[in-house]
């Protein structure tokens, strides 16, 4: 595997949450730098050396609700 994609959004409580696309990896961090460390750690725990992705892509999403 060459790459893995994470969908990142702001947590309702505080910080950020990230969920991997096509894998059961979910993590969170208080800020973007901490989130990147947590994602790297989670990816290392999830894959063995032969299947370890070389690139991690972060796709930031933003949800907004408003009334009509």
N, C-alpha and C positions, 0 to 999 in steps of 0.2 A: 504494500500500500504506500502510495506516495504522499497522500494528503488526507486531512480530516477537516470537516467544517463544523464550527460551533455557532449556534444562534445565541446571541447575547442580548439581554434586555435589562433595564433597571429593575431592581427588586422593589416591590411595594413597600417593604419595611425600610430597607436602606441597602446601598451597594448594588451589585450586579449578579445575575445568575446566567449560567451558560449551559446549554444542552446540545450534545453532539447530534448531528444528522446521521441517521443509519447506525447508531451505536448507543448502547445504554450507559452513557457517561453524562453525569450531571454534577455541576459544582457551582460554587459561589465565592465572591470576594467582596471586600469592603470598598475597593477601588479597582481601576483597570489594571494597574501593576500587580496587585495581589491576585486578581482574577487570572491573569496570565500565568502566574506561578502555580496556582491551584489547577488550572487546566493542564499545564505541563506535567504536574505530578499525577493527575488522574489518568492521563494518556499513558504515562510510563507504567502505571499499575495495571492498566487494562490490556496492553499488548505485550507480547514477548518480543525479543530483539529482532527476530526475522520479519515480523509484521508491523513493526513500529513505523508510523507515518513520518515522513521527513518534513512536511509542512503542516502548520495549523493555520486555518483561515478562520477569522472571526467575522461573523456577519451580524452587525448591530441592527436591532429592530427597535422601533419606537411605536408605542400605542398611545393614541390620543382619543378621548371621548368628549363630545360636545353635544349640546342640546339644540334642537331646532326651534 
